[in-house]
Amino acid sequence: LIDDVRICRGDEPIIDRAALTEELLTDLIGDVLGLNLANGIENNLDAKLDKAFDALFDSNNGNDGAAVHALEAFIQAVFAQASLQWNGSLGANKISVEDGYRLIAKADELIVLIETGCIGPICIG
């Protein structure tokens, strides 16, 4: 469970970490669906993101690590399907290089947010 940590100016919340994480993850899920991939590939990637979502927003405070592992599995799956090199071998060329890098960058951004509370130059909590 991502804590409901807020950066505030006075009493006015500026950034809600849980809401931002949910928004970024929902965005990433939409990006995957928007690629119109073959059903098996789309389902595989979507399942990893669903697992991350479930781990983040369940009632167990200790599940953030499970969400990070699911996002890391997502990144490995993107490498496997994209025209990107991973551990010395090229992926399957089912996702373009541009789309692959975009998906990976967004997943990395989420991992950093979960692990550190930072997104870009802003740190939350």
C-alpha positions as CSV (number, residue, x, y, z in Angstrom):
1,L,0.0,0.0,0.0
2,I,1.5,3.3,-1.0
3,D,1.1,5.7,1.8
4,D,-1.1,8.7,1.2
5,V,1.9,11.1,1.5
6,R,1.3,14.6,0.3
7,I,3.5,17.6,-0.5
8,C,1.6,20.7,0.7
9,R,1.7,24.4,0.4
10,G,0.1,25.5,3.6
11,D,-2.9,23.2,3.9
12,E,-3.3,22.7,0.1
13,P,-2.1,19.4,-1.2
14,I,0.2,19.7,-4.3
15,I,1.1,16.1,-4.9
16,D,-0.6,13.0,-3.7
17,R,1.9,10.1,-4.1
18,A,-0.7,7.4,-4.2
19,A,-2.8,9.2,-6.8
20,L,0.2,10.0,-8.9
21,T,1.4,6.4,-8.8
22,E,-2.1,5.2,-9.8
23,E,-2.3,7.8,-12.6
24,L,1.2,6.8,-14.0
25,L,0.4,3.1,-13.8
26,T,-3.0,3.5,-15.4
27,D,-1.3,5.6,-18.1
28,L,1.2,2.8,-18.8
29,I,-1.6,0.2,-19.0
30,G,-3.4,2.5,-21.5
31,D,-0.1,2.8,-23.5
32,V,0.1,-1.0,-23.8
33,L,-3.5,-1.4,-24.8
34,G,-3.0,1.4,-27.4
35,L,-0.3,-0.5,-29.2
36,N,-2.8,-3.0,-30.5
37,L,-0.4,-5.9,-30.0
38,A,-1.2,-9.5,-30.6
39,N,-3.5,-10.7,-27.8
40,G,-0.9,-13.0,-26.2
41,I,1.7,-10.3,-26.0
42,E,-0.8,-7.7,-24.7
43,N,-2.2,-10.1,-22.1
44,N,1.2,-10.9,-20.9
45,L,2.3,-7.3,-20.5
46,D,-1.1,-6.3,-19.0
47,A,-1.0,-9.1,-16.5
48,K,2.4,-7.9,-15.1
49,L,1.0,-4.3,-14.8
50,D,-2.2,-5.6,-13.1
51,K,0.0,-7.5,-10.6
52,A,1.9,-4.3,-9.9
53,F,-1.3,-2.4,-9.5
54,D,-2.8,-5.0,-7.1
55,A,0.4,-5.1,-5.0
56,L,0.4,-1.3,-4.7
57,F,-3.2,-0.8,-3.8
58,D,-4.0,-3.7,-1.5
59,S,-4.1,-3.4,2.2
60,N,-0.6,-4.8,2.8
61,N,2.0,-2.1,3.4
62,G,4.8,-4.5,2.6
63,N,3.8,-5.2,-1.0
64,D,5.6,-2.4,-2.7
65,G,8.5,-4.7,-3.4
66,A,6.2,-7.1,-5.2
67,A,5.0,-4.2,-7.3
68,V,8.6,-3.3,-8.2
69,H,9.3,-7.0,-9.1
70,A,6.2,-7.0,-11.4
71,L,7.4,-3.8,-13.1
72,E,10.8,-5.3,-13.6
73,A,9.2,-8.4,-15.1
74,F,7.2,-6.0,-17.4
75,I,10.5,-4.4,-18.5
76,Q,12.0,-7.7,-19.3
77,A,8.9,-8.8,-21.2
78,V,9.1,-5.5,-23.2
79,F,12.7,-6.2,-24.1
80,A,11.8,-9.7,-25.2
81,Q,9.1,-8.4,-27.5
82,A,10.8,-5.3,-28.8
83,S,13.7,-4.7,-31.2
84,L,15.9,-4.0,-28.2
85,Q,19.0,-5.8,-27.0
86,W,18.8,-7.5,-23.6
87,N,21.7,-9.5,-22.2
88,G,23.3,-9.8,-25.6
89,S,20.2,-10.9,-27.6
90,L,17.7,-9.0,-29.7
91,G,14.0,-9.1,-28.9
92,A,11.2,-10.5,-31.1
93,N,10.5,-7.3,-33.0
94,K,6.8,-7.2,-32.0
95,I,7.1,-3.8,-30.4
96,S,9.0,-0.9,-32.1
97,V,12.2,0.5,-30.6
98,E,10.4,3.8,-29.9
99,D,7.5,2.2,-28.2
100,G,9.7,-0.2,-26.3
101,Y,11.9,2.6,-24.9
102,R,8.8,4.6,-24.0
103,L,7.2,1.7,-22.1
104,I,10.5,0.9,-20.3
105,A,11.1,4.6,-19.4
106,K,7.6,4.8,-17.9
107,A,8.0,1.6,-15.9
108,D,11.4,2.8,-14.6
109,E,9.8,6.1,-13.6
110,L,7.3,4.2,-11.6
111,I,9.9,2.0,-9.9
112,V,11.9,5.1,-8.8
113,L,8.7,6.7,-7.5
114,I,7.8,3.5,-5.5
115,E,11.3,3.0,-4.2
116,T,12.4,6.6,-3.5
117,G,9.3,8.7,-3.6
118,C,10.9,10.8,-6.3
119,I,9.7,11.6,-9.8
120,G,12.1,13.7,-11.8
121,P,13.4,16.4,-9.6
122,I,10.5,16.2,-7.1
123,C,10.7,14.0,-4.0
124,I,7.6,13.2,-2.1
125,G,7.6,12.2,1.6
